[in-house]
Amino acid sequence: MIANLKSPVALKQSPEQQASPSEFNSPFTVIVPCYNEVKALPEAILDLRSVLASIGDYELIVVNDGSNDGTCEKLQELQELYPDIVVLTHESNSGYGASLKTGVRHASHETILITDADGTYPHEHIVELLAYADQYDMVVGSRTGKNVEYSNIRKIPKYFLRHYASWIAGRNIPDLNSGLRVFKRSLAEKFLSVLPDGFSFTSTITLAHMTNKYSVKYVPIGYTRRIGKSKIQPIRDTLRFFQLVMRLGVYFAPLKVFGPFAAIQMVAFAVSIGYDIFVLGDITDKSVMLLMFAMNTTFFALIADMIDKRSGN
């Protein structure tokens, strides 16, 4: 289980409460991970800077994750034009999540905004997301607004993953892994030990906030097709998503993960013992084994849930 992730102090309001947007005046850090985005990067950064310039005091960190397509040279050109851009470089490709972790560790401000460098997210919604930053622990740009261009192949697994994650969290999750969001650096640092280095970073931080009862606000946004080739491999990454969600369920909601298995085993035992008594007239080893399996699974789920709750005190 993960220790010291829950904090009643950080829970500002329940999900049912609706806070109103307000002007955001605090300094914040923007983190842009990029890997081989030479085609999209210049326009995406210029568009981002034009939006940020109207907001206030910000720090812009671009994490170059071992690019080898000319992205490094483009970043150098951008730095010459805009010296305030902070560029952090991984010597080799470490992953989307690893890039965000690097940005979080080097961030100067408590409020962090992340976005992608591929031109898919509408940066004009950043002002709206930041307007809720003081009322919520995390604000997510949900790709449920108008003008959402999304691959139908990716919609199918994400539909099931989103509903399964919502069941694990006990709260509706409109968008499990949006890459445009605002969160607190202090909370992200608490979760760094379970945040993966790959694309599942955003899925993990979503479930981590949800299952630990932190307040999350979803703001509908659009989404356009990326410039350049996608880094996501649907089959491989879908399998990884399922593995991730199962693992987070064990971390944060063990009763919901193991409970159904225990219930199925108890039903199987009831059917088996009924057959043994009323048909065979004797109790078989099969029924005994089913009872032992059911009891072991139940006790394991209860112990895991107890450890999870105690670790949050």
C-alpha positions in Angstrom: 0.0 0.0 0.0 1.0 3.6 -0.5 1.7 5.5 2.7 0.8 9.1 3.6 -1.2 9.9 0.4 -4.4 11.0 2.0 -4.7 14.4 3.7 -8.0 15.9 4.9 -6.4 19.3 4.9 -5.9 19.2 1.1 -9.6 18.4 0.5 -11.0 21.8 0.0 -14.5 20.7 -1.1 -16.5 17.7 -2.1 -17.0 16.9 -5.8 -20.6 17.9 -5.6 -19.8 21.4 -4.7 -19.5 23.8 -7.6 -17.0 26.6 -7.3 -17.1 29.6 -9.5 -14.2 30.6 -11.6 -12.1 33.5 -10.4 -9.2 35.5 -11.6 -5.9 33.7 -11.1 -3.1 35.9 -9.9 -0.5 33.5 -8.5 2.7 32.5 -10.3 2.6 29.1 -12.0 4.8 26.7 -13.9 4.0 25.3 -17.3 5.6 22.0 -18.3 5.7 20.8 -21.9 7.2 17.4 -22.5 8.4 16.7 -26.0 9.9 13.9 -28.0 10.5 14.2 -31.7 8.1 17.1 -32.2 10.1 19.2 -34.7 7.1 19.7 -36.9 4.7 20.9 -34.3 6.9 22.4 -31.6 7.6 25.9 -32.9 4.0 26.7 -33.6 2.8 25.0 -30.4 5.2 27.0 -28.2 4.4 30.3 -29.9 0.7 29.7 -29.5 1.3 28.8 -25.8 3.3 31.9 -25.1 0.8 34.1 -26.7 -1.9 32.8 -24.3 0.4 32.8 -21.3 1.4 36.4 -21.9 -2.1 37.6 -21.1 -2.3 35.7 -17.8 0.5 36.8 -15.6 3.7 35.5 -13.9 4.7 32.1 -15.3 7.6 29.8 -15.7 7.8 27.8 -19.0 9.7 24.5 -18.8 10.2 22.4 -22.0 11.5 18.9 -21.3 13.2 17.4 -24.4 13.0 13.6 -23.9 16.0 12.5 -26.0 14.7 13.8 -29.3 16.7 12.9 -32.4 14.7 14.5 -35.2 15.9 18.1 -35.0 13.8 19.1 -32.0 16.9 20.1 -30.1 17.9 22.6 -32.7 14.4 24.0 -32.8 14.5 24.4 -29.0 17.8 26.3 -29.3 16.3 28.6 -31.8 13.3 29.3 -29.6 15.6 29.9 -26.6 17.5 32.5 -28.6 14.3 34.3 -29.3 12.8 33.8 -25.9 15.5 33.4 -23.2 12.9 32.8 -20.5 12.2 29.3 -21.8 13.8 26.7 -19.6 14.9 23.6 -21.5 15.7 20.4 -19.7 17.1 17.5 -21.7 17.1 13.8 -21.2 20.1 12.1 -22.8 17.9 9.2 -24.0 14.2 8.7 -24.4 12.8 8.1 -20.9 9.0 8.4 -21.5 6.2 11.0 -21.2 5.8 10.5 -17.5 9.5 10.7 -16.8 9.5 14.1 -18.6 6.7 15.4 -16.5 8.4 14.1 -13.3 11.6 16.0 -14.4 9.5 19.1 -14.9 7.8 18.8 -11.6 11.1 18.4 -9.7 12.5 21.5 -11.3 9.3 23.6 -11.0 9.6 26.8 -9.0 5.9 27.3 -8.3 3.2 25.3 -6.5 0.7 25.5 -9.3 1.7 23.4 -12.3 0.0 23.3 -15.7 0.9 20.6 -18.3 0.2 20.5 -22.0 1.6 18.7 -25.0 3.9 20.0 -27.8 2.0 18.3 -30.7 -0.6 21.0 -31.2 -3.6 19.0 -30.1 -4.8 20.9 -27.1 -6.6 24.3 -27.4 -4.4 26.6 -25.3 -7.1 29.3 -25.1 -8.8 27.2 -22.4 -5.8 27.6 -20.1 -7.2 30.8 -18.7 -10.4 28.9 -17.8 -8.5 26.1 -16.2 -6.4 28.4 -14.1 -9.6 30.2 -13.0 -10.5 27.1 -11.0 -7.0 26.5 -9.7 -7.6 28.1 -6.3 -10.8 26.2 -5.7 -9.8 22.7 -6.7 -6.8 20.4 -6.2 -6.7 19.5 -9.9 -8.4 21.0 -12.9 -8.6 18.9 -16.1 -9.3 19.9 -19.6 -11.9 17.2 -20.5 -11.9 16.3 -24.2 -15.7 16.3 -24.2 -16.3 19.7 -25.7 -17.0 20.8 -29.3 -14.6 20.0 -32.1 -13.0 16.9 -30.7 -11.1 15.0 -33.3 -10.3 11.6 -31.9 -9.4 8.2 -33.5 -12.3 5.8 -33.3 -9.9 2.9 -32.7 -8.7 4.6 -29.5 -12.2 5.5 -28.4 -13.3 1.9 -27.8 -10.6 0.9 -25.2 -10.7 4.3 -23.6 -14.5 4.0 -23.1 -14.2 0.8 -21.1 -11.1 2.1 -19.2 -12.9 5.3 -18.3 -15.9 3.5 -16.9 -13.8 0.9 -15.0 -11.7 3.7 -13.5 -14.9 5.6 -12.5 -16.0 2.5 -10.7 -12.7 2.1 -8.9 -12.8 5.8 -7.9 -16.5 5.9 -7.1 -16.8 9.1 -9.0 -17.5 9.9 -12.7 -14.3 10.5 -14.7 -15.2 12.2 -18.0 -11.6 12.1 -19.3 -9.1 9.7 -17.7 -5.8 10.8 -19.3 -6.1 14.3 -20.7 -2.7 15.9 -21.1 -4.0 19.5 -20.4 -4.5 20.0 -16.7 -3.5 22.0 -13.7 -2.4 20.4 -10.4 -0.5 21.1 -7.2 3.2 20.4 -7.1 3.0 19.3 -3.5 0.4 16.6 -4.3 2.2 15.4 -7.4 5.4 14.9 -5.3 3.4 12.7 -2.9 2.4 10.5 -5.8 5.7 10.4 -7.6 6.5 6.9 -6.3 3.4 5.4 -8.1 3.4 7.7 -11.2 4.8 5.7 -14.2 7.4 7.0 -16.7 5.1 6.3 -19.7 1.9 7.7 -21.1 0.0 6.4 -18.1 1.2 9.3 -16.0 -2.0 11.3 -16.5 -4.3 8.2 -15.9 -2.4 7.5 -12.7 -2.5 11.0 -11.2 -6.2 11.2 -12.1 -7.0 8.0 -10.1 -4.7 9.0 -7.3 -6.5 12.2 -6.8 -9.9 10.7 -7.2 -9.5 7.7 -4.8 -7.8 9.9 -2.2 -10.9 12.3 -2.3 -9.0 15.3 -3.6 -11.2 17.8 -5.4 -11.1 17.6 -9.2 -12.8 19.9 -11.7 -13.4 19.0 -15.3 -13.6 21.7 -17.9 -14.9 20.7 -21.4 -12.4 21.4 -24.2 -11.9 20.5 -27.9 -9.1 18.4 -29.2 -7.5 18.3 -32.7 -5.4 15.7 -34.5 -1.8 15.9 -33.7 0.9 17.2 -36.1 3.3 14.5 -36.9 3.3 10.8 -36.0 1.6 9.6 -32.9 3.8 7.9 -30.2 0.9 5.8 -28.9 0.6 2.1 -29.9 -3.1 1.2 -29.4 -2.8 -2.5 -28.5 0.3 -2.3 -26.4 -0.8 0.8 -24.6 -4.3 -0.4 -24.0 -2.9 -3.5 -22.3 -0.7 -1.3 -20.2 -3.7 0.9 -19.3 -5.6 -2.2 -18.0 -2.6 -3.3 -16.0 -2.3 0.2 -14.6 -5.9 0.6 -13.6 -5.8 -2.8 -11.9 -2.7 -1.9 -10.1 -4.1 1.4 -8.9 -7.3 -0.4 -7.8 -5.1 -2.6 -5.6 -3.3 0.5 -4.3 -6.3 2.7 -3.6 -9.5 0.5 -3.6 -8.6 -3.1 -2.8 -12.0 -4.1 -1.7 -13.5 -3.1 -5.1 -10.8 -5.2 -6.8 -10.8 -8.3 -4.6 -14.4 -8.1 -3.4 -16.0 -9.4 -6.7 -13.5 -12.3 -6.8 -14.3 -13.3 -3.2 -18.1 -13.0 -4.0 -17.7 -15.3 -7.1 -15.8 -17.8 -5.0 -18.4 -17.8 -2.2 -21.2 -18.4 -4.8 -19.2 -21.2 -6.3 -18.8 -22.7 -2.8 -22.5 -22.4 -2.1 -23.4 -24.2 -5.3 -20.8 -26.9 -4.7 -21.7 -27.5 -1.1 -25.4 -27.7 -2.0 -24.6 -30.2 -4.7 -22.5 -32.2 -2.3 -25.1 -32.3 0.4 -28.3 -32.8 -1.6 -27.0 -34.9 -4.5 -23.9 -36.7 -3.3 -24.7 -36.9 0.4 -21.1 -36.1 1.3 -18.8 -33.0 1.4 -16.1 -33.2 -1.3 -12.6 -31.8 -1.4 -13.7 -29.4 -4.1 -16.1 -27.6 -1.8 -13.5 -27.3 0.9 -11.0 -25.9 -1.5 -13.5 -23.3 -2.8 -14.3 -22.3 0.8 -10.6 -21.8 1.5 -10.0 -19.8 -1.6 -13.0 -17.6 -0.8 -11.9 -17.0 2.8 -8.3 -16.3 1.8 -9.4 -13.8 -0.9 -11.8 -12.1 1.6 -9.2 -11.8 4.4 -6.6 -10.5 1.9 -9.0 -7.8 0.7 -9.9 -6.8 4.2 -6.3 -6.6 5.3 -5.3 -4.6 2.2 -8.2 -2.2 2.8 -7.2 -1.8 6.5 -3.6 -1.1 5.5 -4.7 1.4 2.9 -6.9 3.3 5.4 -4.3 3.2 8.2 -1.7 4.6 5.8 -3.9 7.6 5.2 -4.1 8.6 8.8 
